[in-house]
Amino acid sequence: MRMWLTIGALSGLISVALGAFAAHGLQNRVGPTELAAFETGARYQMYHALALIAVAWASTQAGGGFSSLSVSIAGWAFLIGSVLFSGSLYYLGITGSRSLVLVTPVGGVAFLAGWVALALAGWAMKAP
């Protein structure tokens, strides 16, 4: 639990910091397309920072076995998705380069996999 809560909180911190950077530091330096890409990266990173906090909570509820494995997979998938999806959009926003454009959908698939894994973990958990 401690690891996912820490990673989720730090990811939220980074998302807020980069969102503020976009609003105040990039607004007059990049085009609207690049700014929108950067802001999308920050928004999705924040969504998945909150998802990582949900993973931290779910890890305390999972009784072992399949549900614990699914929670762990969800956490890693959300983290990988944040790095690949949001990271590639940050890169695009700052540089204007589309060299990492093929990485973005891989990160999106990781996000989807994380949500599926979290749903499966919830389904597999025993009722109190």
PyMOL commands that set and color helices and strands:
alter all, ss='L'
color gray80, all
select helices_A, chain A and resi 2-26+32-61+65-95+103-124
alter helices_A, ss='H'
color red, helices_A
deselect
rebuild
show_as cartoon
